[in-house]
């Protein structure tokens, strides 16, 4: 899965979680820049990502996620492997 594929997948999952098809996050966007994205939605997104990609995100990994690009980097590493 390419980084572009992950970007599209993550964007689409975020849209589902927020129930807002207009959301179009960029890698430099902070989580707080995304309207409606809060800690509850973050948990929903984590669960959706884990289910869709078949990965398990660790607490310390999730704690480091601040920007949309952080999500992309983490998922690219996890899906592409070491």
Secondary structure, 3 states (H helix, E strand, C coil): CCHHHHHHHHHHHHHHHHCCCCCCCCCCCEHHHCCCCCHHHHHHHHHHHHHHHCCCCCHHHHHCCCEHHHHHHHHHHHHHCC
